[in-house]
């Protein structure tokens, strides 16, 4: 079972998908977990999430999915699990917050909030990693011995 979880090909295209997704989510996760890149840090983000009605355990899981999922994707460790966490995180974000703002991001500041186009792109990339694995230059590939 574990071998199937980490099994992946030597496809460098998967590595590119994994790294782009990993960098993006590590940076968003670092904002929420550590307060880097202008973020609120763990306590600030937890407070913001719980004030908006998100239960504390789910807020905690969302922060962890972005931060640790991003790290896992960067090094290619348990990429499928990291991708699944990101998919769930993005689906919940669409369903609970962003669907009311329509499809498009708020590029011009005319909307009340951000749409869900970013989330769909992240989900699509994460689905690739979920199905195909971490690709070349990954700890998963080294563990699987492929």
C-alpha positions in Angstrom: 0.0 0.0 0.0 2.7 2.5 1.0 4.7 1.6 -2.2 1.7 2.5 -4.3 1.3 5.8 -2.5 4.9 6.9 -3.3 5.2 5.2 -6.7 5.8 7.7 -9.5 7.5 7.9 -12.9 10.7 9.7 -13.8 8.6 12.3 -15.6 10.1 15.8 -15.3 6.8 17.4 -16.3 5.3 16.1 -13.0 8.2 17.7 -11.2 7.4 21.1 -12.7 3.7 20.8 -11.8 4.6 19.6 -8.2 7.2 22.4 -7.7 4.9 25.2 -8.9 2.1 23.9 -6.7 4.5 23.5 -3.8 6.0 26.9 -4.0 2.6 28.5 -4.3 1.1 26.7 -1.3 4.3 26.9 0.8 4.2 30.7 0.5 0.4 30.9 1.3 0.9 28.4 4.1 3.9 30.4 5.5 1.7 33.5 5.6 -0.8 31.6 7.7 1.6 29.5 9.8 4.6 31.8 10.3 3.4 35.3 9.4 5.9 35.5 6.5 5.2 37.4 3.3 2.8 39.8 5.0 0.7 37.1 6.6 -1.0 37.1 10.0 0.8 34.1 11.5 -0.8 31.1 13.1 -2.7 32.8 15.9 -3.8 35.7 13.7 -5.0 33.3 11.0 -6.8 31.0 13.5 -8.5 34.1 15.0 -9.6 35.3 11.5 -10.9 31.9 10.5 -12.8 31.2 13.6 -14.3 34.8 13.6 -15.7 34.0 10.1 -17.4 30.9 11.4 -14.8 28.2 10.5 -14.5 25.7 13.3 -11.1 25.7 15.0 -10.2 22.1 14.0 -10.9 22.8 10.4 -9.0 26.1 10.4 -6.0 24.2 11.9 -6.3 21.6 9.2 -6.5 24.3 6.4 -3.3 26.0 7.7 -1.5 22.6 8.0 -2.6 21.5 4.5 -1.2 24.6 2.9 2.1 24.8 4.9 3.0 21.2 5.3 1.4 20.2 2.0 3.5 22.9 0.3 6.7 21.6 2.0 5.8 18.0 1.0 5.3 19.0 -2.6 8.6 21.0 -2.7 10.6 18.0 -1.7 8.3 15.4 -3.3 7.5 13.6 0.0 4.0 12.0 0.1 3.0 14.2 -2.8 -0.3 12.4 -3.3 -1.3 13.1 0.3 -0.2 16.7 0.0 -2.2 17.1 -3.2 -5.3 15.6 -1.7 -5.1 18.1 1.2 -4.8 21.0 -1.2 -7.7 19.7 -3.3 -9.9 19.5 -0.2 -8.7 22.9 1.1 -9.5 24.6 -2.2 -12.9 22.9 -2.6 -13.9 24.1 0.9 -12.6 27.6 0.1 -14.8 27.7 -3.0 -17.8 26.3 -1.3 -17.6 28.5 1.8 -16.2 31.8 0.7 -15.3 32.4 -3.0 -18.3 31.1 -4.9 -20.4 34.2 -4.1 -17.8 36.4 -5.8 -18.1 34.6 -9.2 -15.4 33.1 -11.3 -12.8 35.9 -11.7 -10.2 37.2 -9.3 -10.7 40.7 -8.1 -8.1 42.3 -10.4 -9.6 45.7 -10.5 -11.0 46.0 -7.0 -14.6 46.2 -8.2 -15.8 43.0 -6.4 -16.4 42.5 -2.7 -13.9 39.6 -2.7 -11.9 37.1 -4.9 -13.5 34.7 -7.3 -12.6 31.0 -7.6 -10.5 30.9 -10.8 -7.2 30.5 -8.8 -8.7 27.7 -6.8 -9.7 25.8 -9.9 -6.2 26.0 -11.3 -4.7 24.8 -8.0 -7.2 21.9 -8.0 -6.3 20.9 -11.5 -2.5 20.9 -10.8 -3.1 19.0 -7.5 -5.2 16.3 -9.4 -2.3 15.7 -11.7 0.0 15.0 -8.7 -2.7 13.0 -7.0 -3.0 10.7 -10.0 0.5 10.6 -11.3 2.7 11.1 -8.2 5.6 13.4 -7.5 7.6 12.7 -10.6 11.4 12.9 -11.1 13.7 14.4 -8.4 11.4 13.5 -5.5 11.8 11.8 -2.2 8.8 9.6 -3.2 10.7 8.3 -6.2 13.8 7.6 -4.1 11.7 5.8 -1.4 9.9 3.7 -4.1 13.3 2.7 -5.6 12.2 3.5 -9.1 
